[in-house]
Amino acid sequence: MTQACDADYQKIPGLFRLWDLQFVFNRRDDYQVHYVEQTADGTALFAVYRRKPGEGEHDLG
């Protein structure tokens, strides 16, 4: 993915645990998930970025 395409994604506020992601995603939007850090008890935390369908689609023709 290029930087221009990355700019089309908007960060969803907060950090999420792996088991929280099912409540964040829907079938209509595109997502990027990035590992951020671990909590003191070893739970992985992720940042989620979302792009609505049709946003950022560039004409390659």
Secondary structure per residue as TSV (DSSP state, phi and psi in degrees):
chain	resnum	aa	ss	phi	psi
A	1	M	-	360.0	137.1
A	2	T	-	-86.6	164.9
A	3	Q	H	-63.1	-34.8
A	4	A	H	-61.8	-41.0
A	5	C	H	-70.4	-38.2
A	6	D	H	-58.5	-33.5
A	7	A	T	-67.7	-18.8
A	8	D	T	-75.5	-16.6
A	9	Y	-	-86.9	140.4
A	10	Q	E	-109.4	133.7
A	11	K	E	-71.9	132.6
A	12	I	E	-82.6	126.3
A	13	P	E	-58.2	140.9
A	14	G	E	101.2	173.5
A	15	L	E	-117.7	148.1
A	16	F	E	-126.7	144.2
A	17	R	E	-82.4	159.7
A	18	L	G	-54.8	-43.1
A	19	W	G	-74.6	-11.2
A	20	D	G	-80.8	-20.8
A	21	L	H	-61.6	-30.6
A	22	Q	H	-61.6	-24.6
A	23	F	H	-90.2	-10.7
A	24	V	H	-94.2	-38.7
A	25	F	-	-79.7	150.5
A	26	N	-	-133.3	170.5
A	27	R	S	-83.2	-9.5
A	28	R	S	-88.3	-31.5
A	29	D	S	-99.2	163.4
A	30	D	E	-99.0	145.6
A	31	Y	E	-133.2	152.1
A	32	Q	E	-124.9	137.4
A	33	V	E	-122.8	129.2
A	34	H	E	-124.0	129.2
A	35	Y	E	-65.4	137.1
A	36	V	E	-113.8	-56.4
A	37	E	E	-168.3	178.6
A	38	Q	E	-112.7	148.7
A	39	T	-	-78.1	174.7
A	40	A	T	-60.0	-29.9
A	41	D	T	-89.9	6.0
A	42	G	-	91.9	6.7
A	43	T	-	-76.2	127.1
A	44	A	E	-73.5	139.7
A	45	L	E	-117.6	141.1
A	46	F	E	-127.1	145.6
A	47	A	E	-96.8	141.9
A	48	V	E	-121.2	134.1
A	49	Y	E	-119.7	138.5
A	50	R	E	-125.4	144.3
A	51	R	E	-132.3	128.1
A	52	K	-	-71.8	149.7
A	53	P	T	-56.1	136.6
A	54	G	T	90.2	-19.4
A	55	E	T	-78.8	131.1
A	56	G	T	76.2	7.2
A	57	E	-	-76.4	116.7
A	58	H	-	-98.0	141.9
A	59	D	-	-75.4	116.7
A	60	L	-	-94.8	1.5
A	61	G	-	-88.1	360.0
